[in-house]
Amino acid sequence: MKTRFTSLVKLKKNKVQNSEQFLQKASVNLNSAATALELSNHILKDLESPKKGTIGEMLASRVLFHSQMDVINHNKEWVDFAANQVEQAKKQLSVDMMEHEKFQYLDFEEIKAELKKRKFKEAKDLDEIALMTYAKKNR
């Protein structure tokens, strides 16, 4: 049965689905960021500073070390950003789900009221028919 809330329920359901998809994408992004951070930390641990060699090799090693530290800092920022996106997506999903359930409830209540009206009208009509039948028999 269609009510004035039916289209709103569908709209809110689509919004919930979009929020769920965004949350999934944000979670995938967070996992990618965490993996990248883990990998960059592993690469840093594997870097060895030269024990002997030319000053150029020592400077190149130092530059490589600082470069890897910059990558790690970038990946930490990416993880923080992705975690923030996941939290915001969870909050938005929660809000969207509450809105959807609110309109679903209103839709259900309107259907219930309409069915109650129909039942009352049907009972009234049956009483009228019964009175007309009784009046015919008593004539």
N, C-alpha and C positions, 0 to 999 in steps of 0.2 A: 504494500500500500504506500502510495506516495504522499508525502507531507511537505510542508514548506521547508523542513529541515533536511530533506533527503539529498538535495543537491549540495548543501553545505557539508553533510556527512561525507559525501564522495570527495569533495574538495579537500576536506581535512584529512581524509584517508590518503589522498595523493601527497599531501604535504608531509604526512608521517613517513610515507615511503621514501620521499626525497630526502628527508632528514636521516633516515636509516642508511640510505646509500651514501650520503655525505659522511656519516659516522664511519662507515666501512672504509671509505677512501682515506679518511683521516687516520684511521687505525693502521691501514697499509702504509701510509706515509710515515707514521711513527715507527713502525717496524723497520722500514727502510733506513730511517735516520739512526735508529739504534744499531742496526747492522753495520752501517757505515762508520759509526763511532767506534764500535768494537773492532772493526777491521783497521781503522786508522791507529787505534791504540796498539794493536798487534804489530802493525808495521813499525811503529815507533820503538817497541820493545826489540824488534829484530834489527834495528839500526845499530851498527857497531862503529864506534869512533876509532879512527886509525891509531895504532900504537906507535907507528913510525912511518916516515914518509916525508914528502915535501910539505912546505907550508901551504901550498895551493891545495893539496889533498885535505889538509886539516881544515882550511877555510871552507872548502866545498862540503866537507862533512858537517861543519857547523851550520852552513846555509841549509843543507838538507834537513838537519835536525830542527831548525827554526821553521822551516817550511812545513814539516810534518806537524809541529806544534800548532801552527796556524790552521792546518786542516782539522786537527782535533778540536780546536776552539770553534771553528766553523760548524763542525758536526755537533758539538754540544749545543750551540745556539739553534741548530736545526732540530735537535731532539726536544729542546725546550719549546720551540715554536709549535712543533707537531703535537706535543703533549697538551699545549694550550688549545690547539684546534680540536683535539679529541674531547677535552673538557667542555668547550663551548658547544660542540656538536651534541654531546650528551645532554647538556642543559636544554638546547633547542629541541631535541627529540622529546625530552620530558614535557616541555611546554606544548609541543604539537600533539603529543599523545593525550594530554589532559584536555586540550581543545576538542580533539576528535571524540573523546569519550563524553564530553559535555554535550556536544551536539547529537551524539548517538543517543544519549539519555533523553534529551528533549524530543528527538524523533520518536523514540519508543513511547514516551509519555503521551505525545500527540496521537499516536496510533492507538494507544490504550484508551484515550478519551473518545476517539472516534468510534472504536468498537463498543464502548459503553453506551454511546448515543444510539448506535444502530441497534443494540440489544434492547434498549429502552423503547425505541420506536417499534421494534418487532413485537415486543410484549404488549405495547399499546394497541398495535394493529390486531394482534391475536385476541385481545380482550374485546375489541370492537366487533370482530367477527363472531366471537362467542356470544356477545349480547344480541347481535342481529339474528343469529341462529336460534337463540333461546326465545327471542321475541316472535319469530316465525312459528315456532312449535306451539307457543301458547295462544295463538290466535284462533 
